[in-house]
Each structure stands twice: as C-alpha cells, then as structure tokens.
Amino acid sequence: MIELLIVIAIIGILAAVLIPNLLNARRTAQVRAEQAYAQNVYKVANAAIAEDPDIAEADVDTNDCTGGYSVGNYDAGKAPATLTKCEVDYDPTTQTVTVTYQGATTNETTIP
C-alpha cells in the first residue's frame, strides 16, 4: 500500500513539472508558425515586386492575408489557424513591403 502511494506521488510530481513545460512548448510553436507565415508573405510580396517592378499597389496590398496570400506566380501557403490579423502594405515609391500580423499568443508585430 505504501509503495502504491509513493508511485502515485511520483507520478503527481512529474505531472506538475511536465504539464507547464508542454503548454509553453505549444505556445512557442504557435508563435513560430505565425512568424514563419508572416515572413513567407513578406518574401512572396518582394518576389512579385522583383519580378515586375511596375506591379500595381492594389495587386500587392491586402487588409487580410489570414486566409492565404498570393501575388502573381507566388503563394505564401496556408496561414496558421491561430493568426488573427495579417496585413500587407506596399509603398510603390520606395518599393518596400511591410507585413503586420498578430496571433493568438503574440502582440502585433511588423516585418521588417
């Protein structure tokens, strides 16, 4: 009986230590997936601009890229389900792209 209590106590201690670490790992994975997608959107927009420097601003800009983003022959792939905001702003005078995004576990972030 004492052995059973000791085993249960050890399992409880291990669970108390491991569960917060597993939850933190999941949050970190979500943040990294959101960052990777935003960087893909940024690269897709820049690739389209590099291919066609006279591309129209309306072709690159979008107020919502949470459902996916593509310009010309380039596609950023599927957005993570935790992404809550994704915007692309293209300035044709300087040919610069800014991607602003926010996820379920991250504050609003801008690339670059």
N, C-alpha and C positions, 0 to 999 in steps of 0.2 A: 504494500500500500504506500509506503514511504517512497519507494522507487518510482511509482506512478506519479506521485505528487512532484517529485524532483524533475521528472521528464516533462510534465506539464508546465512547470515553472520555467524550465529552459526554453521550451517552445514559445512561451509567452514573452520572454526576454528577447529572443531572436526576432519575433514578430514586431515588437516595439521598436527595435533598431532598424529592421529592414524596410518596413512599410513606408516611413517618411522618405527614405532614400529612393525607393521605387517611384513614388509620386513626384519627387523632384526630377528624376530622370525623364519622366513623361513630359513634364513641363518644359524641360530643356529641349527635348526632341521637337515639341510643337514650335518653340521659338526658332529653332534652327531650320525647320521646314518653311516657316514664314519668311525668314531671311533669305533662304535659297530661292524661293519663288520670286521674291521682290528683285533679287539680283538677276534672275533669268529674264524678268520683264524688262529691266534696265538694259540688259545685253541685247535682247530682241529689238528694242527700240533703236539702240545705237547701230545695230547691224543693218536695219532697214534704212537708216539715215546714211550710213556709209555706202550702201548700195545705190541709193538715189538721193543725192544731196538736195534736190529740188522737191522732195516729198512734201505734201501738204500737211500743215499742222493738224488738221482735223483727222488725218489718217493715223497719226501717232498718239495724239491726246485722247484720254478717256477718263471719265469720272468714276468708273467702276471696272476694275480688272479682277474682281473676286471670282468671276465665273470663267476666267481664262483670258488670255491676251495673245493676239497675233497681229502682225503687220506684214503685208506682202507675203513672202515665202517663209517667214519666220514665225514660230509658235513657242510660247513660254511654257506650255504644258498645263496640266491641271492645277488649279490653286488648292492649297490645303483647306480643309473644312473649317479650321479654326480662324482663318483670315476674315476679319470683319470689315476692313477698309483697304482699298488699293486704288490709287490714282496715279496717272501718268501725265506729266506736264512737259511739253516740248516747246522750247524757245527757238524759233527758226532763225532769228537774227544771230544768235551765238551758237546755234546747233547743239544745244545742251539739253539733256533729259534729266528730269527729276522724278523719282518714284517715291511716293509717300504711302506707307502702309501701317496697319495696326492689326494686331491679332488678339486672340482671346486672353493671352497671358502677357502681352507686350504693350508698351505705350506706343504712341505714334512715332514712327521712325522715317527718316528720309534718306534716300540713296541718290547721289553721293553725298 
